[in-house]
Amino acid sequence: MVQGIAEAMQRVRAVLQRQPHIGLQNDTPATAHWQQGLRFVCSHPHGTQVLTDMPPEVGGNGDQVTPGWLFRAGSASCLGTSIAMNAAAEGIALTRLDVSVHSRTDTRGILGMADVNGEPVFAGPYEMHWHIRIDAHGATAEQLCDLVDRSRRGSPMACAIENALPIQVHIEANVT
């Protein structure tokens, strides 16, 4: 499997060396459709669906993952994928790779509340911690740390988070 990943990456790199303009492409959209209350079904065009909801404390049922958890899960799997791809390309035989993303958020922010000084409370995470557990045959701890650091710089979600990606908003509002 590692060899197959490395070969696939080599093929794509060779194509992009010859035709760099095809590297920029639109990502597959994720669509969230409101069901009821605070429950949404998030859909991929291929049919995969993930339900989200909020905890009962803020009016949800609490029986599905929250959008914030999906954000952390996506961040963790994106970084893990980047690490696994780079390890395969470099011939590093991973024996373990776990990526855990933790964050700290003030709930007052999503409720639109102000702090004691009257300033709006930030709705996003105040801090984020990424814990990576990585083991491999024949690689030193320094090599693995370097692999993780380079992979983090090449992980699309890590880059978007660390560089505060600007967001364009288009709203279609209809009166019913």
C-alpha positions in Angstrom: 0.0 0.0 0.0 2.8 2.4 0.9 4.5 1.8 -2.5 1.2 2.4 -4.3 0.8 5.8 -2.5 4.4 6.8 -3.4 3.9 5.8 -7.0 0.6 7.7 -7.3 2.2 10.8 -5.8 5.1 10.5 -8.3 2.7 10.3 -11.2 0.8 13.4 -10.1 4.0 15.3 -9.4 5.2 14.5 -12.9 2.0 15.7 -14.5 2.0 18.9 -12.5 5.6 19.5 -13.4 4.6 19.5 -17.1 1.2 21.2 -16.6 1.2 23.3 -13.4 -2.0 25.0 -14.4 -4.1 21.9 -13.7 -3.0 21.8 -10.1 -5.5 24.6 -9.2 -9.0 23.1 -9.1 -12.3 23.6 -7.3 -12.7 21.4 -4.2 -15.8 19.2 -3.9 -18.5 21.3 -2.1 -19.9 20.2 1.2 -23.6 21.0 1.6 -25.4 21.2 4.9 -29.2 20.9 4.7 -31.3 21.9 7.8 -33.6 19.1 8.9 -35.2 20.6 12.0 -34.1 22.3 15.3 -30.3 22.4 15.2 -29.9 19.2 13.2 -28.3 19.3 9.7 -27.4 16.6 7.2 -24.1 17.3 5.5 -23.8 15.7 2.1 -21.0 14.9 -0.4 -22.0 14.7 -4.1 -21.1 11.0 -4.0 -23.8 10.3 -1.4 -21.9 10.2 1.8 -23.9 12.0 4.6 -23.0 13.1 8.1 -25.5 14.3 10.6 -24.7 17.2 13.0 -26.6 18.6 16.0 -25.8 20.6 19.1 -25.8 19.7 22.7 -29.1 20.0 24.7 -27.7 22.9 26.7 -28.0 25.1 23.6 -31.2 23.6 22.2 -30.0 20.5 20.3 -30.7 16.8 20.9 -27.0 16.1 21.5 -27.2 12.7 19.7 -24.9 13.6 16.8 -21.5 15.2 16.4 -21.3 18.9 16.5 -20.1 21.0 13.6 -17.1 22.0 15.7 -16.2 18.4 16.2 -16.3 17.8 12.5 -14.0 20.8 12.1 -11.5 19.2 14.5 -11.9 15.7 12.9 -11.4 17.2 9.5 -8.3 19.0 10.7 -6.9 15.8 12.3 -7.6 13.6 9.3 -6.2 16.1 6.9 -2.9 16.4 8.8 -2.8 12.7 9.2 -3.3 12.2 5.5 -0.5 14.6 4.7 1.9 12.9 7.1 1.0 9.4 5.6 1.5 10.7 2.1 4.8 12.2 2.8 6.0 9.2 4.8 5.1 6.9 1.8 6.9 9.2 -0.6 10.0 9.2 1.6 9.9 5.4 2.2 9.2 5.8 5.9 7.3 2.7 7.1 4.8 4.0 9.7 3.7 1.6 12.4 1.4 4.1 14.2 -0.1 7.5 13.4 -2.7 9.1 15.6 -3.6 12.8 15.3 -5.8 14.4 18.0 -7.0 18.0 17.7 -8.2 19.7 20.8 -9.6 23.3 21.0 -11.1 25.6 23.6 -14.1 27.7 22.7 -16.2 30.2 24.7 -19.9 29.2 24.3 -20.9 32.9 24.8 -19.6 33.6 21.3 -22.0 31.3 19.5 -24.8 32.9 21.5 -23.8 36.4 20.4 -23.0 37.5 23.9 -20.6 40.2 25.1 -17.8 40.0 27.6 -17.7 42.0 30.9 -16.4 45.0 28.9 -19.2 44.9 26.4 -17.1 43.5 23.6 -18.5 40.6 21.5 -17.1 37.3 22.6 -15.2 35.5 19.7 -17.3 32.6 18.4 -14.4 30.5 17.2 -11.8 28.5 19.1 -9.4 30.6 21.2 -6.7 28.0 21.0 -6.1 24.7 19.2 -3.7 21.9 20.2 -2.6 19.2 17.8 -1.2 16.1 19.4 0.6 13.7 17.0 1.7 10.2 18.0 3.9 8.7 15.3 6.0 5.6 15.2 8.0 4.1 12.3 10.6 1.4 11.6 14.1 2.7 10.9 13.4 6.4 11.5 14.7 8.6 14.2 12.6 10.8 16.4 14.1 13.8 14.7 13.2 12.5 11.2 9.7 11.9 12.3 9.3 15.4 13.9 10.7 16.9 10.7 8.2 14.8 8.6 5.3 16.0 10.8 6.4 19.7 10.6 6.8 19.5 6.8 3.5 17.7 6.5 1.7 20.4 8.6 3.0 23.0 6.2 1.5 21.0 3.3 -1.8 20.1 5.0 -4.6 22.2 3.4 -6.7 22.5 6.5 -3.7 23.3 8.7 -2.7 26.0 6.3 -6.2 27.5 6.1 -6.5 27.5 10.0 -3.0 28.9 10.6 -3.3 31.6 7.8 -6.9 32.7 8.5 -8.4 31.9 5.1 -10.6 34.8 3.9 -14.2 33.7 3.3 -16.5 35.0 0.5 -20.2 34.9 1.4 -23.0 34.7 -1.1 -26.6 34.8 0.4 -29.8 33.8 -1.4 -32.7 34.9 0.8 -36.3 34.2 -0.2 -39.5 35.2 1.6 -41.9 32.3 2.0 
